[in-house]
């Protein structure tokens, strides 16, 4: 479904566009040699040395005037015990939440990495959801107060979004 953008006047195919990361920053920082034998990863989970554990989850930010939120797929680090519990129940719907820390740098939200979040667990059919608990962080404020469409445009530009693709 296309959307006539109120900011730039362009027809966008997907609006707002989703944005995500394939790995937590801690994995990106490792060389291929360092990853070998140390990193266990799937598209949804990751563990370094069996001690640093991460899950991919959706962070939703409301945008004024749009029906759908802007969804960022970000990695959150959670404790080993929470990670083990989540993996053990991944095939079935899981309720509840665990504490986590955001683990991806975002040009649009310089204060995001290291921000506290609640990771609302999901299942193999529903990606976990992230809820900011640090309302003093730039990304926490955005989730709780929302963005205007102009602010969304500015955030996408700061993240290097390619308007032509």
C-alpha positions, 0 to 999 in steps of 0.5 A, a space after each residue: 500500500 502506498 502513502 502520499 507523504 505529507 512532508 516531502 510529497 513523495 509516494 512511499 511504498 511502505 510507510 513508515 518503513 521498518 528498520 532493523 539490525 541483523 546482529 547486536 553491535 557486540 557481534 558486529 565488533 568481532 572479526 570473523 576469527 573472533 566469532 568462530 566458536 564463540 558466537 551462536 546465532 540465529 536470525 532471532 537469538 544470539 549468544 557470545 561465549 555462552 554469557 552475553 545473550 541477546 534477542 531481536 525484538 520490535 520497538 514500536 514508535 507511534 507517528 502522528 497522523 499514521 495508523 501504523 507505528 514505526 517499527 525498529 527491530 533491535 537487539 536487547 541483551 538479557 540475562 543468561 537465565 532469562 535467555 535460557 527460559 525464553 529459548 526453552 519456551 520459544 515454540 509456545 506463546 510466552 507471557 511476561 517480560 524480562 529486563 534488557 538493555 538496547 544493543 544497537 547504535 542508531 544515528 537517529 537516537 544517539 542515546 539509544 544504546 545502553 538504554 533500559 527496556 522491558 522485553 515482552 516475550 513472544 513465540 516463534 510466531 510473534 517477535 518479542 516487543 520492547 518497551 522503553 523504561 528509561 524515559 530520559 533517553 531519546 528513544 524512550 521519549 519517542 516511544 512514549 510521546 510519539 513522533 511527528 511525520 517531520 521528526 520521522 523523516 529527520 530520523 530516517 535521514 539521520 539513519 541514512 535511509 534510501 528514499 529511492 529504494 
